[in-house]
Amino acid sequence: MINLYELSKDELTHLLGEWGEPKFRAQQIWDWLYEKRVGDYDAMTNLPARLRERLKTETRLGVLELATEQISRDGTIKRLYRLPDGQFIESVLMIYDDDRRTACISTQAGCAMGCVFCATGQMGFARNLTAAEIFEQAMAFARELEAEGDRLSNVVLMGMGEPFHNYKQSLAAIRRLMSDLGIGARHITVSTVGLVPHIKRFADEGLQVKLAISLHAATDEERGALLPVNRRWPLNELMAACHEYVNKTRRRITFEWALISGETDTPEQAHALGKLLKGLLCHVNAIPLNPTPGYSGGPSDTAAAEQFIDILSQYGVSATVRVRRGIDIDAGCGQLKASVIAPGEIANDL
């Protein structure tokens, strides 16, 4: 069955031509999908009934099947979707008091990066998502928000998976978020653990999309223990790529930093990070760790977090402590799947 979200406008026109339909039908369907954003063929009222019936029989409006959903007391919505091949992915909608509505979407089922404190990294890698599967996660939230008189304002590619490990499909999805969903480039963020060649490639894309890098430690020994990717691209190579990115794009990089009590929140780590980032156009987004069953570390307390930020300011490094969203539900990357799917099932579907 054909997923309409997989088709370009030209491909949709070609399909309908094979069905003997006039070209303007493709534009009508395109408008229903991306302007009116309906999720039901019966809502496409300017299409003949026979065409709507054929669409129902031979095509589908997306592939995401909701497996479970959790809603936090802070309004955060976390969803676990089942894909047609039995894989699971997660998406999160974060509701902010300043009217931002941010979708956090996945780019892979599982992840090959193996970050030790990440629930997804503890699962291993299953497969890459297609651009349509990535895009559809944001579309689902956008459609529902608009039905309530609201709108999706931001999208971050920070869910399950490493976007730059699925570079082609992630970039295709980003372009569709801009063209088909109307999300401005500056309201989209792509996050990476530090795949150096792809950071350099991204600098040449000519996009105003924001770049975030999961850093989490300021020395090779400590970062390598948390993020195995550091053994392939150590900090000197990563930071050289970051400086090259800023010089080419004139855009600020956000560094993500998990505050782990007694490990990454110490004054020593703060001073090392300040020295590492001094003079670079960047911002540090520090967030107390979301605990996972597979990692023994815990989140920093408020005093340690504030001291960490104060030390960074001594080096002229902009930094804030981010408020954790959905902490009362399984809102951390991979946590909902891990809590719903039994360990044996996780192993089998990977």
Secondary structure, DSSP 8 states (H G I E B T S, - for coil): -EEGGG--HHHHHHHHHHTT--THHHHHHHHHHHTS--S-GGG-TTS-HHHHHHHHHHEES---EEEEEEE-TTS-EEEEEE-TTS-EEEEEEEE-TTS-EEEE--SEEE-SS--TT-HHHHH-EEEE--HHHHHHHHHHHHHHHHHTT----EEEE-SSS-GGGGHHHHHHHHHHHHHTT---GGGEEEEES--HHHHHHHHTS----EEEEE---SSHHHHHHH-GGGGTS-HHHHHHHHHHHHHHH---EEEEEEEBTTTTSSHHHHHHHHHHHTTSSEEEEEEE----TT----B--HHHHHHHHHHHHTTT-EEEE---SSTTTT-STTHHHHHHS-HHHHHHH-
